[in-house]
Amino acid sequence: MKRGKLDSIAGNILDRNFGPDMPNLPWLSDITYVRTYEAFLSVATVIDLFSLRIVIWAMDKNIDRHSLNHVNLFFLWLLVAFI
């Protein structure tokens, strides 16, 4: 909720089917934090649901639009390379 308005909710594309029949379809992404001795680091990942392996990841001190754009651009490059 932002400024009294409800955010839109993304469509349920997977329909709870988390066991695909083919590799590279679908991929999902997540962002988390990792605690280190010096500071917290943010980690963005893209995971292939078929193999449950991380396809790409990026780590930075801050999560901002620039670090997420790097992950998204490389993700799109991978997507084009597989198709």
C-alpha positions in Angstrom: 0.0 0.0 0.0 1.4 3.4 -1.1 -0.2 6.7 -0.2 -3.5 5.0 0.6 -3.6 3.2 -2.7 -3.4 -0.6 -3.1 -0.6 -1.9 -5.2 -1.5 -4.2 -8.0 -0.9 -7.9 -7.5 1.0 -9.9 -10.2 -0.9 -12.6 -11.9 -0.6 -16.3 -10.8 1.3 -17.5 -13.9 2.7 -20.7 -12.3 -0.6 -21.8 -10.7 1.5 -23.4 -8.0 3.2 -25.7 -10.5 6.7 -25.7 -9.0 7.8 -28.9 -10.8 8.2 -28.0 -14.5 8.8 -30.7 -17.1 11.5 -28.9 -19.0 14.7 -27.0 -18.0 14.8 -23.2 -18.2 11.1 -22.8 -17.9 10.2 -21.2 -15.6 12.8 -19.1 -13.8 12.1 -17.2 -10.7 14.0 -14.5 -8.8 14.5 -13.5 -5.2 16.4 -10.9 -3.2 17.8 -11.5 0.2 20.5 -10.2 2.6 23.6 -11.9 3.8 25.3 -10.9 7.0 29.1 -10.6 6.9 31.7 -9.5 9.4 31.8 -6.0 7.8 28.2 -5.3 6.8 25.0 -6.8 5.3 25.2 -7.5 1.6 22.1 -7.8 -0.7 22.0 -10.8 -3.1 19.7 -11.0 -6.1 19.3 -14.5 -7.7 17.5 -16.1 -10.7 16.7 -19.8 -10.2 15.7 -22.4 -12.7 12.8 -24.3 -11.1 13.5 -27.5 -13.1 17.1 -28.0 -11.8 16.7 -25.8 -8.7 20.0 -24.3 -9.6 21.0 -20.6 -9.5 21.2 -19.3 -13.1 22.6 -15.9 -12.2 23.3 -14.0 -9.1 24.6 -10.5 -8.1 25.8 -9.1 -4.8 26.1 -5.5 -3.7 26.2 -3.4 -0.6 22.9 -1.8 -1.5 19.9 -2.9 -3.4 19.1 -0.2 -5.8 17.8 0.1 -9.3 21.4 -0.1 -10.8 22.3 -3.4 -9.2 18.9 -4.9 -10.1 19.3 -3.6 -13.7 22.5 -5.5 -14.0 20.8 -8.7 -13.0 17.8 -8.1 -15.2 20.0 -7.3 -18.3 22.1 -10.4 -17.9 19.0 -12.4 -17.3 17.5 -11.2 -20.5 20.8 -12.0 -22.3 20.6 -15.5 -21.0 17.0 -15.8 -22.0 17.7 -14.8 -25.6 20.7 -17.2 -25.6 18.5 -20.2 -24.6 15.7 -19.4 -27.1 
